[in-house]
Amino acid sequence: MWFKKKQPVPPAPTPEHVEPFVKWLIRYGVDYEPLRRPYTNNLDGFVELNWREIKGKLEERNLSSGDALIARARVVAQFYADNFEKHVIAAGGMDNLQPLEYQATVVGILMKTLLLLALAKFKYAVDAPDDFPGMPKA
């Protein structure tokens, strides 16, 4: 055939191995698809950039518990809600944000929030509260 067969998604690493787990989420996680969509032409770079960003936050802020991860995610999500959410809504969604640097900023903030929440949930079994600020509504 003239088209490539899509490769199956590999199984997720365990969250105890933070780096491969986070990189897997960024590359394959269903919840992350809208955030990675604009970067499919440079997915490896997108994965590495977001991994370095979250790794830096984990180390810099000593986020070594579920509660600490949730607390930091709340701060980041509140920043998004206060400063960006109304612009995303007015643009009709993140894909329509202009300029592209603004879109990249929003993607980075949302990615950071989702990754912090995922680590809290899967590594420490702590779920985000229902009233979590700024998260996209289903």
C-alpha positions in Angstrom: 0.0 0.0 0.0 1.0 3.6 -0.5 0.3 4.7 3.1 2.0 3.8 6.3 0.2 1.7 8.8 -0.2 3.5 12.1 2.0 2.0 14.8 0.1 0.8 18.0 0.5 2.9 21.1 3.0 1.3 23.4 1.9 0.6 27.0 2.4 3.4 29.5 5.4 3.1 31.8 4.7 3.1 35.5 4.5 6.5 37.2 7.3 5.4 39.5 9.6 6.0 36.5 8.7 9.7 36.2 10.6 10.6 33.0 9.4 7.9 30.7 5.9 8.1 32.2 5.6 11.9 31.6 7.1 11.6 28.1 4.6 8.9 27.3 1.7 11.1 28.5 2.9 14.0 26.4 3.4 11.8 23.3 0.4 9.4 23.5 -2.0 10.6 26.3 -5.5 11.2 25.0 -6.1 14.2 27.2 -2.9 15.8 25.7 -3.9 15.4 22.0 -5.3 18.9 21.6 -2.2 20.4 23.2 0.3 18.4 21.0 -1.7 18.7 17.7 0.0 22.0 16.6 3.4 20.4 17.2 3.0 17.0 15.4 5.7 18.1 12.9 8.2 18.4 15.7 6.8 16.0 18.3 10.2 14.9 19.7 11.1 18.5 20.4 7.7 19.1 21.9 8.0 16.1 24.2 11.6 17.1 25.3 10.7 20.8 25.9 7.7 19.9 28.1 9.6 17.2 29.9 12.4 19.7 30.8 9.9 22.2 31.9 8.0 19.8 34.2 11.3 18.2 35.5 12.6 21.7 36.4 9.4 22.5 38.3 9.5 19.1 40.2 13.1 19.7 41.3 12.9 23.4 41.9 9.8 23.2 44.1 10.4 19.8 45.6 7.1 18.5 44.5 7.4 15.0 46.0 3.9 14.4 47.2 0.4 14.3 45.7 -0.7 17.2 47.8 2.3 19.3 46.7 1.6 18.5 43.1 -2.0 19.4 43.4 -1.2 22.7 45.2 1.3 23.7 42.5 -1.1 22.7 39.7 -3.8 24.8 41.4 -1.4 27.9 41.3 -0.6 27.3 37.6 -4.3 26.6 36.7 -5.4 29.8 38.5 -2.8 31.8 36.6 -4.3 30.4 33.3 -7.9 31.1 34.5 -7.0 34.7 35.5 -4.9 35.6 32.5 -5.6 33.4 29.5 -9.0 31.6 29.7 -11.1 34.5 28.5 -8.8 35.0 25.5 -9.0 31.3 24.6 -12.8 31.4 24.8 -13.0 34.7 22.8 -10.8 33.2 20.1 -13.1 30.2 19.8 -10.5 27.8 21.2 -6.8 27.4 21.6 -6.2 26.4 18.0 -7.4 29.9 16.9 -5.2 32.0 19.2 -3.0 34.5 17.6 -0.1 35.2 17.6 1.4 31.7 17.7 3.6 32.7 20.6 0.5 33.3 22.6 -0.8 29.9 21.7 2.5 28.3 22.7 2.3 30.0 26.1 -1.2 28.7 26.7 -0.2 25.2 25.6 2.7 25.3 28.0 0.6 26.4 31.0 -2.1 23.8 30.3 0.5 21.0 29.7 2.2 21.8 33.0 -1.2 21.8 34.8 -2.2 18.4 33.3 1.1 16.8 33.9 1.2 17.9 37.6 -2.3 16.5 38.0 -1.4 13.3 36.3 1.6 12.7 38.5 -0.5 13.4 41.6 -3.2 11.0 40.4 -1.1 8.1 39.1 2.0 8.3 41.3 0.3 9.3 44.6 -3.3 8.4 44.1 -4.5 12.0 44.8 -7.2 13.3 42.5 -7.8 17.0 41.7 -10.8 18.5 43.5 -13.9 19.1 41.4 -13.6 22.9 41.7 -10.2 23.0 40.1 -9.7 26.4 38.4 -9.2 27.0 34.7 -9.4 23.5 33.4 -11.1 23.1 30.1 -14.7 21.9 30.5 -15.8 18.8 28.7 
